[in-house]
Amino acid sequence: MEFKFWLSDNYGLIRQRRLPGALFRPEIWRDGAWETGSPYVLDAITGMGEDLWSCGEMAFPKSEAEAATYAAQHGIDLFSLNPEESAPR
């Protein structure tokens, strides 16, 4: 499984999991676990700006090393499962 990471002023650390042929919805770290982000989180990572059809959210890409540093500072488990799932897909 491959992971991509972003950092947002509004959502903190965002991750998106990828498998060959499958792309998961972005997730945010809340209350000690990953949860599926809202459509606004998706807007943030895809670069939607302030216009009539988007929310104006922004997130900046982070390397895995940068995400790991941020995670260590904020008590985030980068690679834990989303609690809505029982096993990785």
C-alpha atoms as a printed R data frame, in Angstrom:
   type eleno elety resid chain resno       x      y      z
1  ATOM     1    CA   MET     A     1   0.000  0.000  0.000
2  ATOM     2    CA   GLU     A     2   1.254  3.473 -0.871
3  ATOM     3    CA   PHE     A     3   0.511  6.565  1.201
4  ATOM     4    CA   LYS     A     4   0.427 10.237  0.217
5  ATOM     5    CA   PHE     A     5   0.389 12.994  2.846
6  ATOM     6    CA   TRP     A     6  -0.645 16.655  3.053
7  ATOM     7    CA   LEU     A     7  -0.747 19.248  5.817
8  ATOM     8    CA   SER     A     8  -3.649 21.653  6.194
9  ATOM     9    CA   ASP     A     9  -4.220 24.525  8.602
10 ATOM    10    CA   ASN     A    10  -7.837 23.388  8.992
11 ATOM    11    CA   TYR     A    11  -7.446 19.595  9.128
12 ATOM    12    CA   GLY     A    12  -3.878 18.958 10.264
13 ATOM    13    CA   LEU     A    13  -2.280 15.899  8.697
14 ATOM    14    CA   ILE     A    14  -4.169 14.298  5.823
15 ATOM    15    CA   ARG     A    15  -3.318 10.940  4.297
16 ATOM    16    CA   GLN     A    16  -4.564  9.073  1.255
17 ATOM    17    CA   ARG     A    17  -3.971  5.371  0.768
18 ATOM    18    CA   ARG     A    18  -3.452  3.894 -2.683
19 ATOM    19    CA   LEU     A    19  -3.309  0.399 -4.082
20 ATOM    20    CA   PRO     A    20  -2.837 -0.538 -7.728
21 ATOM    21    CA   GLY     A    21  -6.250  0.113 -9.245
22 ATOM    22    CA   ALA     A    22  -7.743  1.552 -6.040
23 ATOM    23    CA   LEU     A    23  -7.702  5.004 -4.511
24 ATOM    24    CA   PHE     A    24  -9.106  5.600 -1.030
25 ATOM    25    CA   ARG     A    25 -10.835  8.750  0.155
26 ATOM    26    CA   PRO     A    26  -8.546 11.107  2.085
27 ATOM    27    CA   GLU     A    27  -8.421 10.592  5.843
28 ATOM    28    CA   ILE     A    28  -7.767 12.946  8.751
29 ATOM    29    CA   TRP     A    29  -6.482 12.187 12.258
30 ATOM    30    CA   ARG     A    30  -9.164 12.912 14.868
31 ATOM    31    CA   ASP     A    31  -9.354 11.776 18.493
32 ATOM    32    CA   GLY     A    32  -6.537  9.246 18.149
33 ATOM    33    CA   ALA     A    33  -7.677  7.543 14.937
34 ATOM    34    CA   TRP     A    34  -7.928  8.069 11.193
35 ATOM    35    CA   GLU     A    35 -11.380  8.929  9.881
36 ATOM    36    CA   THR     A    36 -12.621  9.406  6.354
37 ATOM    37    CA   GLY     A    37 -12.484 13.080  5.467
38 ATOM    38    CA   SER     A    38 -15.362 15.121  4.135
39 ATOM    39    CA   PRO     A    39 -15.556 16.330  0.530
40 ATOM    40    CA   TYR     A    40 -13.877 19.509  1.794
41 ATOM    41    CA   VAL     A    41 -10.762 17.488  2.629
42 ATOM    42    CA   LEU     A    42 -10.744 16.171 -0.933
43 ATOM    43    CA   ASP     A    43 -11.008 19.771 -2.174
44 ATOM    44    CA   ALA     A    44  -8.010 20.673 -0.011
45 ATOM    45    CA   ILE     A    45  -5.709 18.010 -1.474
46 ATOM    46    CA   THR     A    46  -6.820 18.466 -5.079
47 ATOM    47    CA   GLY     A    47  -6.080 22.172 -4.987
48 ATOM    48    CA   MET     A    48  -9.577 23.509 -5.324
49 ATOM    49    CA   GLY     A    49  -9.503 27.228 -4.708
50 ATOM    50    CA   GLU     A    50 -12.040 29.825 -3.760
51 ATOM    51    CA   ASP     A    51 -14.605 29.828 -6.520
52 ATOM    52    CA   LEU     A    52 -18.347 29.254 -6.827
53 ATOM    53    CA   TRP     A    53 -18.014 25.457 -6.731
54 ATOM    54    CA   SER     A    54 -15.411 24.765 -4.074
55 ATOM    55    CA   CYS     A    55 -14.814 25.472 -0.415
56 ATOM    56    CA   GLY     A    56 -11.466 27.247 -0.725
57 ATOM    57    CA   GLU     A    57  -9.584 24.697  1.409
58 ATOM    58    CA   MET     A    58  -5.841 24.202  0.935
59 ATOM    59    CA   ALA     A    59  -3.361 21.506  1.910
60 ATOM    60    CA   PHE     A    60   0.314 21.223  1.086
61 ATOM    61    CA   PRO     A    61   1.974 17.959  0.014
62 ATOM    62    CA   LYS     A    62   4.425 16.422  2.470
63 ATOM    63    CA   SER     A    63   6.944 13.662  1.920
64 ATOM    64    CA   GLU     A    64   6.685 10.538  4.036
65 ATOM    65    CA   ALA     A    65   9.688 11.747  6.070
66 ATOM    66    CA   GLU     A    66   8.048 15.138  6.691
67 ATOM    67    CA   ALA     A    67   4.780 13.438  7.626
68 ATOM    68    CA   ALA     A    68   6.646 11.108 10.006
69 ATOM    69    CA   THR     A    69   8.285 14.067 11.747
70 ATOM    70    CA   TYR     A    70   4.930 15.842 12.121
71 ATOM    71    CA   ALA     A    71   3.296 12.605 13.317
72 ATOM    72    CA   ALA     A    72   5.972 12.042 15.965
73 ATOM    73    CA   GLN     A    73   5.475 15.566 17.272
74 ATOM    74    CA   HIS     A    74   1.676 15.195 17.427
75 ATOM    75    CA   GLY     A    75   1.181 11.572 18.513
76 ATOM    76    CA   ILE     A    76  -0.154 10.320 15.168
77 ATOM    77    CA   ASP     A    77   0.145  6.715 13.972
78 ATOM    78    CA   LEU     A    78   0.771  7.253 10.253
79 ATOM    79    CA   PHE     A    79  -0.038  3.736  9.120
80 ATOM    80    CA   SER     A    80  -2.820  2.515 11.427
81 ATOM    81    CA   LEU     A    81  -6.079  1.294  9.951
82 ATOM    82    CA   ASN     A    82  -9.112  3.479  9.654
83 ATOM    83    CA   PRO     A    83 -11.347  2.173 12.503
84 ATOM    84    CA   GLU     A    84 -14.258  1.830 10.063
85 ATOM    85    CA   GLU     A    85 -12.341 -1.066  8.490
86 ATOM    86    CA   SER     A    86 -11.373 -4.416  9.899
87 ATOM    87    CA   ALA     A    87  -8.504 -5.115  7.475
88 ATOM    88    CA   PRO     A    88  -6.656 -3.299  4.693
89 ATOM    89    CA   ARG     A    89  -8.194 -3.615  1.263
